[in-house]
Amino acid sequence: MRKSTVLKSDVRNHVKDIIVGKIEKLTKFIDFTLEASRDIKKTPKYDSIREEMQEEIYQMQRQLGALKDLQRNMTKVLNTPTDRVQLGSMVFTNKARFYISVSLGEFFFEGDRFYAISEESPMAKMMFGKKSGDSFVLNNIGQTIENVM
């Protein structure tokens, strides 16, 4: 584990970049699908295909909305050093590395696996207020906090 070389601001920027990348990719895919749906012939034979494409576009627009919510929520995430677990903390346990920010899930940064979790997640709720050296159990798995940044 590379605690000493990881900067919280770098991880924060990496998470923001991941979200921006997903937004850009999804936006391009929505645009492509919209263009493709316009190119389908306007005959009754193709109505079901157009309906399926519209449903797919609707689903992608909902995903895009969720990603934009993540992006907006990242502005609330603190970037100041912390000694107790709170929103914005990076928590290193004996089992994993967590960034308490938004519900993005697993990501890799400088070769290390991290989990971006929401403050509403059971894991974050279990860790809130704890400091280095504290232990907790979630789903019958015990973990000890080694470092909080």
DRENLOVEX-144455 format. One record per residue (C-alpha): residue in three letters; x, y, z. Coordinates in steps of 0.05 Angstrom, whole numbers, plus 32768, in hexadecimal, padded with zeros to 4 digits. Example, Ala and Ser with C-alpha at 12.3 -4.5 7.8 and 13.67 -1.06 7.14 Angstrom:
! residues 2
ala80F67FA6809C/ser81117FEB808F/
//
This chain:
! residues 149
met800080008000/arg801C80447FED/lys7FFE80718021/ser803680A38021/thr803780AF7FD7/val7FEC80B77FCB/leu7FD180FE7FD0/lys7F8781067FDE/ser7F8281407FAD/asp7F9E81137F76/val7F6C80DC7F85/arg7F33810F7F88/asn7F48812A7F43/his7F4D80E37F28/val7F0680D37F3F/lys7EED81147F20/asp7F1081027EDF/ile7EF180BC7EDF/ile7EAC80DB7EE6/val7EB9810E7EAE/gly7ED280D67E81/lys7E9480AD7E8D/ile7E6880EA7E7F/glu7E8C80F97E3E/lys7E8980B07E27/leu7E3F80AA7E37/thr7E2F80EC7E15/lys7E5180D57DD5/phe7E2C80937DD8/ile7DE980B77DE1/asp7DF880E57DA6/phe7E0C80A97D7C/thr7DCC80837D8E/leu7DA180C07D81/glu7DC080C97D3C/ala7DB7807F7D2D/ser7D6E80817D42/arg7D6280BB7D12/asp7D8180927CD9/ile7D5080587CE1/lys7D1D80577CAA/lys7CDA80777CBC/thr7CAF803A7CAE/pro7C8380117CDC/lys7CB47FD67CD2/tyr7CE97FFC7CFA/asp7CBD80197D31/ser7CD07FE57D65/ile7D1B7FF17D58/arg7D10803C7D61/glu7CEA80307DA1/glu7D2280047DBC/met7D5580397DAB/gln7D2B806F7DCD/glu7D2880437E0C/glu7D74803A7E09/ile7D7D80857E01/tyr7D5080917E3D/gln7D7880607E68/met7DBA80817E53/gln7D9E80C67E64/arg7D8C80AD7EA9/gln7DD380927EB1/leu7DEE80D57E9A/gly7DC380F97ECE/ala7DDF80CB7F04/leu7E2780D97EED/lys7E1981247EEF/asp7DFE811C7F36/leu7E4080F97F49/gln7E6681337F29/arg7E3C81657F50/asn7E45813E7F91/met7E90813E7F89/thr7E8F81897F94/lys7E77817C7FDC/val7EB1814C7FEA/leu7EE4816B8019/asn7F2D816B8003/thr7F4A817E8047/pro7F73814E8072/thr7F4B812780A5/asp7F5E80FC80E0/arg7F1980DF80E9/val7EF080BF80B1/gln7EBF80EF8091/leu7EA88104804B/gly7EE7810F8022/ser7F1380E0804B/met7F4180AD802C/val7F4180718059/phe7F76803A8056/thr7F627FFB807B/asn7F867FB98080/lys7F597F9F8048/ala7F4B7FD98018/arg7F5180238007/phe7F13804D8007/tyr7F0480947FEF/ile7EC580AC8010/ser7EA880D97FDA/val7E7580BF7FA7/ser7E5C807A7F96/leu7E8B806B7F5C/gly7EA480277F72/glu7EE780097F63/phe7F1E80307F40/phe7F69802C7F39/phe7F9980647F49/glu7FE4805E7F40/gly7FDE80127F40/asp7FB5800E7F81/arg7F6C7FF97F86/phe7F3E802B7FA7/tyr7EF3802C7FB3/ala7ECE806E7FAD/ile7E9380667FDB/ser7E5A80947FED/glu7E5280AF8034/glu7E0F808A8033/ser7E2E80468028/pro7E2E80148062/met7E7A80128060/ala7E81805D8066/lys7E4C8060809D/met7E73802A80C3/met7EB4805180BD/phe7E9A809880CB/gly7EBB80B98107/lys7EF08083810E/lys7F3B8091810C/ser7F7C806B80FF/gly7F80802D812A/asp7F3580248131/ser7F147FE3811A/phe7ECF7FD28100/val7EA87F9780E5/leu7E7A7F9880A9/asn7E5A7F59808B/asn7E847F2E80BA/ile7EC57F4C809F/gly7EF17F7080D1/gln7F1D7FA980BA/thr7F4D7FD780DE/ile7F58801F80C7/glu7FA2802980BA/asn7FA0807180A1/val7F6E80A98096/met7F7E80E38068/
//
